Amino acid sequence: MPLPAETIRAKRDGRALSVAQIEGFVRGLVDRHWSEGQAAALAMAILLKGMTRAECVALTRAMANSGQVLDWSRAGLPGPVVDKHSTGGVGDKVSLVLAPIVAACGAVVPMISGRGLGHTGGTLDKLQSLAGYEIAPTRATFRRVLRDAGCAIVGASGRLAPADRRLYAIRDVTATVESVPLITASILSKKIAAGLQFLVMDVKAGNGAFCPTVAAARELAGNLVAVAATAGLPTRALVTDMNQVLGRTAGNALEMREAIDFLTGDAPREPRLEAVTLALAGEMLAITQLAPDPRAGERLARAALASGAAADRFARMVRGLGGPSNVGSPRFAGLPCTRHVIEVRAPNAGWLVAMDTRALGIVVVELGGGRAHASDPIDPRVGLSNVLPLGTRVARGEPLMRVHAASMARAEAAAARAAAALVIAGSPGAAAPVILDRVAAG
Ligand code: URA
């Protein structure tokens, strides 16, 4: 077996690692033959020296095969197996609405989601604002819900890609997260282990995303698509804007309310959230050949929303996983809420031209809607609602958003921090599109 120190030395000196060295590293992560210090040293060497495409494919494959690999081929599922993965943002509730839309159009979406990370929210935390929703069902329940609803959003079991689980925890505390090959292998290994046939990536770019610039997001998207193709998982990616909250809410139960209203049509859909959701749905339906192209896929997705079929899939999924049985009924009132709600008002008249989206994500975390430590409890009630989109003209004193908190004192402190994250100017800024780029295998 290659010695850890020799593998680290090779990468430190800028040499490409062999498949045997990469497989030895991944095995050592799981059986703990590699210490935390050695894994951190190699992660830092990879961050500084990079990896060739072939190395990244080998790392992805080895991590995917480091634990259980799901196989849906004999599960009797009614359509192609596809998932969407986002690199994370603020107010990003797309998964909650996209999975049932695509399921209503004939695909099967076994979506393995995560908890909030840093300033970004997590789909699992949002789902747990529904009383009784089971994020860790048995394999039999997972399969049954997929057969019945066509989608099931659940958490990853510790047995999927355990090498990534250990490496990610080490990267998180050693400033080695921001490496394109490490991010690529981390995301794709979990998707391949989940037994997907197709994947669509939503790579976010902007001040609320992990990639601050469109160029960085494009590089990551290109690498994800190319490595996934070589590893046998056909993948497309959209680069989408994260320079503002997506939709009108950020915070777990508030986002769930927005998602339910989006599906049922009980409230007008926020246009940027709708655009991202439909574009991703179009890509998922095209890559699975349920639609001839993404445009036609978008039309199918719109029809599934309009007919109520997508809302019905969502209700079936929630029921099947132990959540409330009346989630799709008009004005479902089963979400936790707080009475401590205040408005953030415009200090002067003008146009809302910028927001520090990351800072707003941190406001939500500090309100108790996210975690500072993995074991922290979440307060599902708190967060931001009625967030105005960039480009809105406002009068002095007009509400820019509402803050929902566990107490009035916390609401006031959060409102002050939220106000400091917003810029009002004397003229409208340039309107930025929400879909910034599309990357398909070359
Ligand atoms: N999300 C992941 O799953 N892994 C990374 O490395 C970064 C984001």
Residues whose N, C-alpha, C, O or C-beta is under 5 A from the ligand:
A	BS01	URA	V177 L182 I183 S186 I187
